Amino acid sequence: MYRKISFFLRSFCILGSCVILMVSLFNSEYMNLFLLSITLLWLNNILYSLEDFGRRVFFFFFNCTIFSFLLSRPLISLIRKENWIEHILNNYTPKANILLGLVVIFISLFFLWLGALYGSHFNTKRKLYVENNSKLNFNKGLQITSLITFYFSLIFVGLISVEKINFIKNHDYVEFYTIFRSKLPYIVYVISTLNKYSFIFFLATFPSKKKTFLPVILYIFTAVPDLVVGARNPLMLNIITVFIYYVLRDLWDKKEKWIGKFERISMAILGPFALVFMGLYMYIREGKGVHYTGIINSILDLFYNLGISFSYLCSGLGVLSELPQNRTISYTFGSFIDYFLYGTIGQKIWGTLDLGNGNSVLRATLGNNMAHHLSYVLLGDWYLQGHGVGSCYLLELFADYKYIGVALFSFIIGFCMIYVTEFSKKGVLQFSVVLLSIEGLLFLPRSTAMGFATFLFTAQFWCSLAVCFLGASLLYRKFFINKI
């Protein structure tokens, strides 16, 4: 019954989106109408994901972040009867290409949906994957070693957290991101990086719900110090990662309920409270007075401020010709290229420059990083003081491959976000990669296009993998093979 109602509503959204789009072509308020057309298309995607939430949970959250970062600000401004178009032109850059920004969002949402449709059709043809006993026994060893590594690395995460909190006592959050430098031994940082990866490896071994309780609570609380210093994202991402994991386990596990009455009630109560708090916290961290104007206005303020990425997307599309043009640049794959070309490997083999860390003229003119190039063009000297505007997958794709790049990439991402629910069941490593990709996937609307895969090229990931899997191998040989 629900699917029939949802199908009817989605049909209405698609038809309404098309009609409004056609009307906008002959109306002076075409920008506002186009925005409403895009909103209906986005609503179609949300309804589609809710039809089979367990298998489409990634698709749901990705569309939520598209709304949060790219649609919320202009839509809220429209509801408030504010001139959101003039706001962008007057406060960011008069060169902003707002129409093009709306076009690429429309294309992306449409092809995300097509990709998801194909992904759902593709999954129905897949065979059930069953693990053999040897892999199950190895996973038991991996569960033990990853959990031990997680608890051990927590000590070093705590040391780093204490240092951050001590710094913020005498500084504001802007100074934290511009002048803070850790004075702890480098080995403390190295061991602390094992924490996240070992936690994910532990979850990927399919432990019981009871076994996950304490590690999950501790993992979520590791992001609280980041909240204290002004960063909201780590805590929200940790919570979303755990929630997605619980949804998937609830979908797969036939023996125990992962999202029961207690979890549903908790989400219903804490969800609105968390949104209100995050909205107010923006003013708290900047030292401004907190003026509570009600639940609805607080939530609207939160989404309005998150939606700044739309302004930067339109601004970036308007100044593409001002970005470095003196060489071949690939923003889409820039994170990979810069890692090899300007990292340790490139410096030793090709004699390339070390771009260093932080904001600099070197990073603003060399490399393939859209965030640095665009920030320098839009902010100038303010960028050199540590400020930035970030990036967006749509901006990078359009800069490199125009409309076809936006459409093709969106289709692939839409497909993958449905397929990963089946891919994750193939093994611990596959499930780990999927869980570790969540943060990058959800941040695509305000980050680099391939950011979800960059962890695969980091030493931290491979070191964590080596520690946990080597330990699991030793346990497997000692306690399981000897019993055969």
Summary of the structure (lengths in Angstrom):
residues: 484
radius of gyration: 23.4
end to end distance: 51.7
largest distance: 78.1
contacts: 1544
relative contact order: 0.13
helix: 76%
strand: 0%
